[in-house]
Amino acid sequence: MDFLDKVLFITGGAVGFGRAFARAFSAQGAAVALADIDLDAAETTASELRANGARAMAVNCDVADETQVEAAVARVVAELGGIDVLINNAGKHLTKYNQPFTVLERHEVRALFDVNVIGVVNCTVACREPMIARGGGAVLNISSIAGYMVTSPYGVSKLAVRGLTMAFAQELAPDRIRVNAVAPGLTATENAMVDLPQSLVDRFVGELQLVKRLGVMDDIVNAVLFLCSDQAGFITGETLKVSGGYPLGI
Ligand SMILES: NC(=O)c1ccc[n+]([C@@H]2O[C@H](COP(=O)([O-])OP(=O)(O)OC[C@H]3O[C@@H](n4cnc5c(N)ncnc54)[C@H](O)[C@@H]3O)[C@@H](O)[C@H]2O)c1
């Protein structure tokens, strides 16, 4: 796959999945903008990529804030020349968001939906014009297998991401912008491993998944690279589960 001279806007690009996407796309020749609330961590990742010869920049951006998103997109267009691919990756995912709606405090529910749902709307709308200026593009949303089980506020927010994927695929088709999503299963990102109880990890791998190992970064990275590439040019509006076969059969 070749992303030479393509420009990516990656939300939550400082660490975890976002950093893994930035490393993979820049290794394929892309320039990457890491839009994150943790500017120090985003700068660290951007300088690592620049040291490896890539074009990379960090930009301060809370995806829940429409004004900050618009300013970040404008800065990236000015510094990197445009935007071809948007990865809506930033998300709140701590286990506390798996509590029932009757338990999780309303301000926490609102904050969760502001980032996981409205953040996708803000970034997709803001990146539309720059993509049109390049003749089209691709949007890739990070949902979750929790978006298929829908037993918690987190699951509902990730179901909404699947819905937004279908809605924006239709809305942006005339602009030659494809919109897809990946729904990762349990994956060993650093923060997820700190937060998730070992008993849950063991249950996923030992009982729930068909593939009996923990998901790794490359499982998700490979799916994202494909869906953003020209090889997936006939695919739009889809969410691809990358979860070792869970939740098939529930
Ligand atoms: N790790 C998993 O097992 C797993 C499984 C399914 C889905 N996901 C989804 O993958 C995405 C990334 O997960 P991760 O494990 O890499 O997370 P992470 O916590 O390791 O990293 C998230 C990044 O997003 C940034 N961020 C948080 N809120 C932001 C905001 N409002 N605006 C901009 N940046 C913000 C953080 O600073 C951080 O750099 C999330 O959407 C998560 O829901 C993760």
The ligand as an SDF file (V2000), in Angstrom:
LIG
                    3D

 44 48  0  0  0  0  0  0  0  0999 V2000
   -7.8530   -0.6960   23.4220 N   0  0  0  0  0  0  0  0  0  0  0  0
   -8.9200   -1.4270   23.1360 C   0  0  0  0  0  0  0  0  0  0  0  0
   -9.0360   -2.6100   23.4990 O   0  0  0  0  0  0  0  0  0  0  0  0
  -10.0350   -0.8210   22.3100 C   0  0  0  0  0  0  0  0  0  0  0  0
  -11.0370   -1.6810   21.8550 C   0  0  0  0  0  0  0  0  0  0  0  0
  -12.0650   -1.1390   21.0750 C   0  0  0  0  0  0  0  0  0  0  0  0
  -12.0560    0.2130   20.7510 C   0  0  0  0  0  0  0  0  0  0  0  0
  -11.0860    1.0240   21.2270 N   0  0  0  0  0  0  0  0  0  0  0  0
  -11.1460    2.4490   20.8300 C   0  0  0  0  0  0  0  0  0  0  0  0
   -9.9130    2.8100   20.2320 O   0  0  0  0  0  0  0  0  0  0  0  0
   -9.6850    4.2130   20.4180 C   0  0  0  0  0  0  0  0  0  0  0  0
   -8.2860    4.4390   20.9730 C   0  0  0  0  0  0  0  0  0  0  0  0
   -8.0930    3.5860   22.0850 O   0  0  0  0  0  0  0  0  0  0  0  0
   -6.6810    3.4700   22.8010 P   0  0  0  0  0  0  0  0  0  0  0  0
   -6.7370    2.2240   23.6300 O   0  0  0  0  0  0  0  0  0  0  0  0
   -5.5830    3.6720   21.8310 O   0  0  0  0  0  0  0  0  0  0  0  0
   -6.7940    4.7400   23.7730 O   0  0  0  0  0  0  0  0  0  0  0  0
   -5.6450    5.5210   24.6020 P   0  0  0  0  0  0  0  0  0  0  0  0
   -6.3080    5.9360   25.8680 O   0  0  0  0  0  0  0  0  0  0  0  0
   -4.4000    4.7140   24.6670 O   0  0  0  0  0  0  0  0  0  0  0  0
   -5.3540    6.8070   23.7150 O   0  0  0  0  0  0  0  0  0  0  0  0
   -6.3520    7.7350   23.4600 C   0  0  0  0  0  0  0  0  0  0  0  0
   -5.7150    9.0140   22.9270 C   0  0  0  0  0  0  0  0  0  0  0  0
   -6.7880    9.9290   22.6480 O   0  0  0  0  0  0  0  0  0  0  0  0
   -6.4950   11.1780   23.2650 C   0  0  0  0  0  0  0  0  0  0  0  0
   -7.7580   11.8330   23.5840 N   0  0  0  0  0  0  0  0  0  0  0  0
   -8.6260   11.5190   24.5840 C   0  0  0  0  0  0  0  0  0  0  0  0
   -9.6690   12.3710   24.5660 N   0  0  0  0  0  0  0  0  0  0  0  0
   -9.4550   13.2400   23.5330 C   0  0  0  0  0  0  0  0  0  0  0  0
  -10.1720   14.3380   23.0190 C   0  0  0  0  0  0  0  0  0  0  0  0
  -11.3050   14.7670   23.5960 N   0  0  0  0  0  0  0  0  0  0  0  0
   -9.6800   14.9860   21.9330 N   0  0  0  0  0  0  0  0  0  0  0  0
   -8.5070   14.5890   21.3800 C   0  0  0  0  0  0  0  0  0  0  0  0
   -7.7730   13.5730   21.8390 N   0  0  0  0  0  0  0  0  0  0  0  0
   -8.2390   12.8950   22.9060 C   0  0  0  0  0  0  0  0  0  0  0  0
   -5.6550   10.8320   24.4790 C   0  0  0  0  0  0  0  0  0  0  0  0
   -4.9010   11.9340   24.9490 O   0  0  0  0  0  0  0  0  0  0  0  0
   -4.7950    9.7060   23.9270 C   0  0  0  0  0  0  0  0  0  0  0  0
   -3.6480   10.2090   23.2570 O   0  0  0  0  0  0  0  0  0  0  0  0
  -10.8090    4.7060   21.3310 C   0  0  0  0  0  0  0  0  0  0  0  0
  -11.8080    5.2920   20.5400 O   0  0  0  0  0  0  0  0  0  0  0  0
  -11.3160    3.4270   21.9860 C   0  0  0  0  0  0  0  0  0  0  0  0
  -12.6710    3.5350   22.3920 O   0  0  0  0  0  0  0  0  0  0  0  0
  -10.0720    0.5360   21.9980 C   0  0  0  0  0  0  0  0  0  0  0  0
  1  2  1  0
  2  3  2  0
  2  4  1  0
  4  5  1  0
  4 44  2  0
  5  6  2  0
  6  7  1  0
  7  8  2  0
  8  9  1  0
  8 44  1  0
  9 10  1  0
  9 42  1  0
 10 11  1  0
 11 12  1  0
 11 40  1  0
 12 13  1  0
 13 14  1  0
 14 15  2  0
 14 16  1  0
 14 17  1  0
 17 18  1  0
 18 19  2  0
 18 20  1  0
 18 21  1  0
 21 22  1  0
 22 23  1  0
 23 24  1  0
 23 38  1  0
 24 25  1  0
 25 26  1  0
 25 36  1  0
 26 27  1  0
 26 35  1  0
 27 28  2  0
 28 29  1  0
 29 30  1  0
 29 35  2  0
 30 31  1  0
 30 32  2  0
 32 33  1  0
 33 34  2  0
 34 35  1  0
 36 37  1  0
 36 38  1  0
 38 39  1  0
 40 41  1  0
 40 42  1  0
 42 43  1  0
M  CHG  2   8   1  16  -1
M  END
$$$$
